[in-house]
Amino acid sequence: MEIAEFQRLISERYEKRDRQRGVPLTFMWFVEEVGELATALASDDKTNKAEEFADCLAWLCTLANISDVDLEKACEKYTKNQVDGFK
């Protein structure tokens, strides 16, 4: 599945509710998922790690959708070698 396809899927399923929630509260949900990923990374549970990575990606897509950002296009800076140095 391409990034744009996944972002569209998240949009179709959740965007109306996500826009009503707004960026600040949606960002808080995203940060909570990142915290759950941090906990999962400290464990040996590969299934849980995969679930938390998926949750983080879904919430990132949600934030992008309600911020009108096309993630696939945004990632072009990496796919087209437009990153200078390290951050």
VOBA-1610 file (N, C-alpha, C; in pm, whole numbers, padded with zeros to 5 digits, always signed):
BEGIN
Met+00085-00118+00000Met+00000+00000+00000Met+00090+00124+00000Glu+00057+00219-00083Glu+00130+00346-00090Glu+00087+00437+00025Ile+00172+00531+00060Ile+00141+00625+00167Ile+00011+00699+00139Ala-00004+00748+00017Ala-00124+00824-00019Ala-00250+00740-00004Glu-00239+00614-00040Glu-00355+00524-00028Glu-00394+00505+00119Phe-00295+00486+00204Phe-00324+00471+00347Phe-00382+00600+00404Gln-00327+00715+00364Gln-00378+00842+00413Gln-00523+00861+00369Arg-00555+00823+00246Arg-00694+00832+00199Arg-00786+00741+00280Leu-00740+00620+00308Leu-00820+00526+00387Leu-00851+00585+00524Ile-00750+00641+00589Ile-00771+00705+00719Ile-00869+00821+00705Ser-00856+00898+00599Ser-00947+01010+00575Ser-01091+00963+00560Glu-01110+00862+00477Glu-01246+00812+00452Glu-01312+00761+00579Arg-01235+00700+00664Arg-01292+00640+00785Arg-01308+00739+00900Tyr-01218+00835+00912Tyr-01213+00913+01036Tyr-01211+01065+01022Glu-01193+01118+00902Glu-01164+01261+00891Glu-01274+01352+00943Lys-01399+01318+00921Lys-01507+01406+00967Lys-01498+01425+01118Arg-01486+01316+01190Arg-01475+01323+01336Arg-01344+01391+01378Asp-01236+01360+01306Asp-01106+01417+01341Asp-01106+01569+01324Arg-01168+01619+01219Arg-01175+01765+01199Arg-01256+01830+01310Gln-01361+01762+01356Gln-01442+01816+01466Gln-01360+01824+01594Arg-01272+01725+01615Arg-01186+01722+01734Arg-01084+01834+01728Gly-01031+01860+01607Gly-00933+01967+01589Gly-00790+01920+01609Val-00699+02005+01564Val-00556+01971+01566Val-00502+01956+01708Pro-00528+02049+01801Pro-00467+02034+01933Pro-00502+01903+02004Leu-00628+01865+02005Leu-00667+01740+02071Leu-00619+01618+01994Thr-00620+01627+01862Thr-00570+01516+01781Thr-00421+01498+01802Phe-00348+01607+01815Phe-00206+01598+01843Phe-00182+01529+01977Met-00266+01557+02075Met-00252+01492+02206Met-00271+01340+02193Trp-00367+01297+02110Trp-00387+01154+02086Trp-00262+01095+02021Phe-00206+01167+01925Phe-00085+01122+01857Phe+00030+01105+01956Val+00048+01204+02043Val+00156+01198+02141Val+00135+01080+02236Glu+00011+01054+02272Glu-00017+00937+02357Glu+00026+00809+02287Glu-00002+00799+02157Glu+00039+00681+02081Glu+00191+00670+02072Val+00259+00783+02058Val+00405+00782+02056Val+00457+00731+02190Gly+00394+00770+02298Gly+00432+00720+02431Gly+00413+00569+02441Glu+00303+00520+02385Glu+00279+00375+02385Glu+00383+00304+02300Leu+00425+00367+02191Leu+00531+00309+02108Leu+00662+00305+02186Ala+00691+00410+02260Ala+00814+00413+02340Ala+00816+00297+02440Thr+00703+00273+02502Thr+00693+00161+02597Thr+00711+00028+02524Ala+00648+00015+02409Ala+00658-00110+02333Ala+00801-00135+02287Leu+00871-00030+02249Leu+01009-00045+02204Leu+01102-00096+02314Ala+01064-00070+02437Ala+01145-00116+02551Ala+01116-00262+02587Ser+01021-00323+02518Ser+00985-00462+02548Ser+01033-00555+02437Asp+01010-00682+02457Asp+01044-00782+02356Asp+00921-00828+02278Asp+00809-00760+02295Asp+00683-00800+02232Asp+00674-00740+02091Lys+00713-00818+01991Lys+00715-00770+01852Lys+00575-00738+01801Thr+00477-00814+01845Thr+00339-00788+01801Thr+00292-00652+01849Asn+00320-00622+01977Asn+00281-00492+02032Asn+00356-00379+01964Lys+00485-00399+01935Lys+00562-00296+01864Lys+00498-00265+01730Ala+00462-00369+01655Ala+00400-00349+01524Ala+00268-00274+01537Glu+00188-00309+01637Glu+00060-00241+01659Glu+00081-00093+01689Glu+00179-00064+01772Glu+00202+00076+01810Glu+00261+00158+01695Phe+00346+00096+01612Phe+00393+00166+01492Phe+00275+00199+01402Ala+00185+00102+01384Ala+00068+00125+01300Ala-00021+00236+01356Asp-00040+00235+01487Asp-00122+00340+01550Asp-00059+00477+01529Cys+00073+00486+01545Cys+00141+00615+01526Cys+00126+00664+01382Leu+00141+00572+01287Leu+00126+00610+01146Leu-00017+00656+01118Ala-00115+00586+01172Ala-00255+00625+01149Ala-00283+00763+01207Trp-00235+00790+01329Trp-00258+00921+01389Trp-00179+01030+01317Leu-00062+00997+01265Leu+00014+01094+01185Leu-00064+01129+01058Cys-00123+01028+00996Cys-00207+01054+00877Cys-00327+01140+00914Thr-00385+01114+01029Thr-00499+01194+01075Thr-00458+01340+01089Leu-00344+01363+01155Leu-00297+01501+01171Leu-00270+01566+01035Ala-00210+01490+00945Ala-00184+01544+00811Ala-00315+01578+00740Asn-00413+01489+00750Asn-00541+01513+00684Asn-00608+01640+00732Ile-00614+01658+00864Ile-00685+01775+00915Ile-00600+01902+00906Ser-00473+01885+00869Ser-00386+01999+00844Ser-00366+02023+00695Asp-00439+01946+00613Asp-00434+01958+00467Asp-00292+01938+00413Val-00225+01835+00463Val-00090+01800+00418Val-00094+01664+00351Asp-00042+01655+00232Asp-00028+01530+00158Asp+00106+01469+00201Leu+00101+01363+00281Leu+00224+01305+00335Leu+00316+01250+00227Glu+00258+01189+00126Glu+00343+01134+00020Glu+00422+01246-00048Lys+00354+01356-00074Lys+00422+01470-00136Lys+00525+01529-00039Ala+00489+01536+00087Ala+00582+01590+00187Ala+00708+01504+00197Cys+00694+01374+00177Cys+00809+01283+00187Cys+00901+01290+00066Glu+00862+01364-00035Glu+00946+01376-00154Glu+01083+01435-00122Lys+01093+01511-00017Lys+01224+01565+00018Lys+01322+01452+00048Tyr+01273+01338+00091Tyr+01358+01221+00115Tyr+01372+01134-00009Thr+01263+01118-00083Thr+01268+01030-00200Thr+01338+01094-00318Lys+01350+01226-00317Lys+01417+01296-00426Lys+01551+01355-00383Asn+01606+01298-00276Asn+01738+01337-00226Asn+01752+01488-00204Gln+01654+01546-00138Gln+01658+01690-00112Gln+01692+01721+00034Val+01744+01622+00106Val+01780+01645+00246Val+01930+01673+00251Asp+01963+01786+00311Asp+02103+01824+00325Asp+02149+01792+00468Gly+02252+01711+00479Gly+02310+01682+00609Gly+02221+01602+00700Phe+02250+01609+00828Phe+02176+01535+00930Phe+02107+01632+01023Lys+01995+01587+01078Lys+01923+01670+01174Lys+01927+01603+01308
//
